């Protein structure tokens, strides 16, 4: 990840309370699929390529929710969505 894609800790913490509030702190591949609306194959690609940080225990991935949020924010920055106020949707 390049320096221009680093997410400020303050923004990350603010998003943590807003995004995926109904999910546990550590999610499974199936939950990741639902969170991002992607296929199982795409989820494993993201994990295998290191796009989303995870722990592999045996044959199961354990994915910290904060890493999913970091991935979304990083990719939103690249797409021109960074800096938008997430609370303005309310």
Number of C-alpha atoms within 10 A of each C-alpha: 7 5 6 9 15 12 15 8 10 9 13 15 12 12 18 17 9 11 15 15 11 7 12 11 14 17 18 16 18 12 16 20 16 13 16 12 11 12 14 14 10 13 20 16 13 15 18 12 9 10 15 21 20 22 12 11 8 6 6 11 17 16 21 17 25 20 17 23 19 22 18 14 21 18 14 15 17 12 9 9 12 15 10 10 8 12 9 6 5 4
